[in-house]
Amino acid sequence: MKAGENIEGDAPGSRAREDTEETVVYEEGVELERTIGLIGGLTIGIGTMIGAGIFVFPGLAAGEAGPAASLSFLVGGIIALMVALPASELATAMPRSGGGYFFISRAMGSLSGATVGISLWFGLIFASAFYLIGFGYYAIEILLEIGISSGPNLVILLALGFGLVLIILSVLGTENTTKLQNIIVILLLIILSVFVTYGGLNAAGLFGNASIPEQFFPFGLIPVFETAALVFTSYLGFAQVATLAGEIKKPEKNLPLAMVGSVIVVTLFYVLTIIVSTSVFGSLTLSQFGETAIVEVSRALFGPIGAIVILIAGLLATVSSANASILSSSRAIYSVSKDALVPKKLSEINLRFGTPHISILSAGFFVLVLVTLNQVELLAEVASFLHLIMYGLICFSVIFFRKMDLDWYDPDFVVPGYPIIPILGGIASFGLIYFMDLKSQLVGLSIMLLAAAWFFYYAREIKLRGSV
Amino acid sequence: MKNRYLIPIKILEKQSLSPGIIEFLSGNEVVLLGYHILPDQTPLGQASEQFSEEVEKKLTSIQKVLEEKNVEVEKKIVFTHNEEETVDRIASEEDIDGVLLPNPSMKIKKILIVLTDPGEIDEISLILDPLVRDEKYDLTPVYLGEDVGDTHQELVDYLNKEGMEISDLSTKPMTESELLEEVGNYDLIIMGDVKRKLLDIFSRELAKKIADKSLGPVLVTLGRENKLA
C-alpha cells in the first residue's frame, strides 16, 4: 500500500472547484445542477424522520415510561436539535455532498471517517429493516380491518415482499420519487395535525372526555431516558439533508433552515402525538396495543374512519422512511468510495437505469436478512446507536475545525452558543447510547470495530484530515 | 450577422447532430450542452466522475464536425435531476438567440415559422435575418391562435421586403391541432418564446409537442437581450 492510496491503488477523487447558488462546478466545463429548494430540503428531512418512529413507538414507549414518554420524545428532539445546529455550520462550510462522514473525516482523520462512514451505511440498513417491519405491522392491521385473518409469520413476509419491491424500484430508478415523497409528507402532516388538534382538545376535556388521570412518571426518570434512546430512531434523517448539500440551491441559507426546521417540526408533532395518545388511553392499555397502538387511539377519537386513516398514514410513513433510508445508504457508500475507503465499484452507476445498482442491491440484501430477525427494538436501537456515534462526532468536529484554523473553513451559518451547544450535543448523543439495551450496544460496537478493521486492511494509508 | 444557438444534447442517450442540422448551423455560433438526466436518488457527483470523460469525448467529436463547417463552438457539460431547469438556466446564462432541439434531419429546406404572439415578430426576424439572406430556404409563416391582428401580415411584409419568395403561404390563423398536422411536412420549425412566465410554459410544451409530432428539429427563439436593446 502506497501513501495516499488504498490496497487497490486508488486515491481519493478530486473535489469540486467552486460552488454557485445554482450549481457545483467541477473541472473545465462540467457542472452539477442544484435542483432541490428549501421545501424539497424540508420534506427530505421530515420525510425521512416522520416514518415508522411515531407510528410504531407510542405503545412501546408508553409501556416503558408511562405518560412521560412524551418527555422521552422531547429529549430526543432536543438532542437532534443540538446536533442539527453544528451540522448546519459544517454543511454551510462544506456545501457539497458528503454529510456527516465528510465532516468527521476532514476534522478527525480517515480512521474516524471510515469507521463512521461504513457504520452509517449499516445504520441505514438497520433503520430500513426496522421501517419495513413497521410496514409489515401496519399492512397486517389493514388486512385485519378488511376481514382477512393473518398467519403467524405474515408480518415478516409482508415486510420482505415489500422490501423487495422497494429495492427493485430503487434500482430501476423510478422517476418522480421526490414529488411522491413530498405528497406523502404533506399528507402525513395534515393527518397528524388533525389528530393532535382534535385529540388535544379532547384531552383537555372540551368534549366531555377528560383524560384519564395518571401519574406522569410511573416508573421514575431513568426509563424516560431509556425510552428516549429507543425512540431516537424517529429522529434519524435530518442529517441526510447535509449529504444532499451539493444538490440544494442556495445551500448557505437552505441547508440550516431545512435541517433545523425539520427537527423542530417533527419534535412538535411527536410530543403532541404522545400526549394525545397517553391521554386517550392509560399507558398500560396503550402498551398492550403494541406496534399499532396509535391506530386504537385514533379509533377511540374518530371511530373506524380514524383507524383506517391512521393505518394508511402508517403505511405511507413506513414506506417513505424505508425508501429514504435505502436511498441514503447509496449516498453513504458513495461518499466513502469517493475517498477510496471502500472499492469504487460499489458506488458505480448503471447507465441504463441511472442508479447506483451495486450499492442498492448490497444494502438491500442486508436489509432483507435483518428483516427476518423480526427484532423491532434491536433494529431500531442499533440504527440509532450507529447514527448517534456520527452525530456526537459531528458536534466535536465543529470544535476541531475551528481549532485547525483552515483558510477554507468559512461557514455562512455559525452555531449559536459555541462551544457549549456542540459540547452538550456531543455528550448527549453519546449519553443516549448509554441508556440502550446491552445487546444493541454490543451489536453497534461490533459493527464499528469491523468498520475500523476494514480501514486498517484496505485503506490505512489514506489521509483525509484537513483536506477539502 | 451570426446567430448563437443553444443545442441541448442528451449525449449519453446516443443523441447527436444530423447532417441537415450541421449544414443549417454553418457559419453560426453554438453552445453545445451535453447533459445527462439522473433519477433523484442518484448522487450527481458520482455520475460526473463516471461519465464526464465520455461526454466530453462525444461532445468534442461533434465540435470537430461543426468547426469544419465554420461554426464557433462552446461546450458545456451538466449532470442534472431536472432537464428543464438546466436548459432554462444555461439559456439565460449564455447570451443566445434560440434553443435548437436537435431532432434528426437530413436536409433543411422547408421551414415553418410559428407565431403565437405579436411580440415575437422582432425576435423571430432577428433569427430570420441570416436565413433570409441565404436564399436557400422556403419560409412559411403561420399564426397560431384566434386573432391574427397584424402580426401575420407584418411577417409577410418583412419577408417580402427582404426579397424572399414565400411559398405556400397560410392566410388564416391555425389551431394547435391543425398546426400539429402540418408540422410533419417541414424540415425545421421555428417558434417564438416570449419571456412571459405563462407563455414560457406554453411554448415549451408546444415546442415539445411539435418536436414529437414533426420528428424534425425545432428552434425556439429567445431574442438576445443586447440585440433587442
Chai-1 contact restraints between the chains, C-beta under 6 A:
chainA,res_idxA,chainB,res_idxB,connection_type,confidence,min_distance_angstrom,max_distance_angstrom,comment,restraint_id
A,G13,B,E49,contact,1.0,0.0,6.0,A-B,restraint_1
A,E22,B,R89,contact,1.0,0.0,6.0,A-B,restraint_2
A,Y26,B,S48,contact,1.0,0.0,6.0,A-B,restraint_3
A,G29,B,K75,contact,1.0,0.0,6.0,A-B,restraint_4
A,G29,B,K76,contact,1.0,0.0,6.0,A-B,restraint_5
A,G29,B,I77,contact,1.0,0.0,6.0,A-B,restraint_6
A,V30,B,S48,contact,1.0,0.0,6.0,A-B,restraint_7
A,V30,B,S52,contact,1.0,0.0,6.0,A-B,restraint_8
A,V30,B,I77,contact,1.0,0.0,6.0,A-B,restraint_9
A,E31,B,V78,contact,1.0,0.0,6.0,A-B,restraint_10
A,L32,B,L44,contact,1.0,0.0,6.0,A-B,restraint_11
A,L32,B,S48,contact,1.0,0.0,6.0,A-B,restraint_12
A,L32,B,F79,contact,1.0,0.0,6.0,A-B,restraint_13
A,E33,B,V78,contact,1.0,0.0,6.0,A-B,restraint_14
A,E33,B,T80,contact,1.0,0.0,6.0,A-B,restraint_15
A,E33,B,T86,contact,1.0,0.0,6.0,A-B,restraint_16
A,T35,B,H81,contact,1.0,0.0,6.0,A-B,restraint_17
A,T35,B,N82,contact,1.0,0.0,6.0,A-B,restraint_18
A,T35,B,E85,contact,1.0,0.0,6.0,A-B,restraint_19
A,S97,B,P43,contact,1.0,0.0,6.0,A-B,restraint_20
A,S97,B,G45,contact,1.0,0.0,6.0,A-B,restraint_21
A,G173,B,P39,contact,1.0,0.0,6.0,A-B,restraint_22
A,T177,B,D40,contact,1.0,0.0,6.0,A-B,restraint_23
A,T178,B,D40,contact,1.0,0.0,6.0,A-B,restraint_24
A,L327,B,Q41,contact,1.0,0.0,6.0,A-B,restraint_25
A,R331,B,P43,contact,1.0,0.0,6.0,A-B,restraint_26
A,Y334,B,P43,contact,1.0,0.0,6.0,A-B,restraint_27
A,Y334,B,Q46,contact,1.0,0.0,6.0,A-B,restraint_28
A,S347,B,Q46,contact,1.0,0.0,6.0,A-B,restraint_29
A,I349,B,Q46,contact,1.0,0.0,6.0,A-B,restraint_30
A,I349,B,A47,contact,1.0,0.0,6.0,A-B,restraint_31
A,I349,B,Q50,contact,1.0,0.0,6.0,A-B,restraint_32
A,G354,B,L38,contact,1.0,0.0,6.0,A-B,restraint_33
A,G354,B,P39,contact,1.0,0.0,6.0,A-B,restraint_34
A,G354,B,T42,contact,1.0,0.0,6.0,A-B,restraint_35
A,T355,B,P39,contact,1.0,0.0,6.0,A-B,restraint_36
A,T355,B,T42,contact,1.0,0.0,6.0,A-B,restraint_37
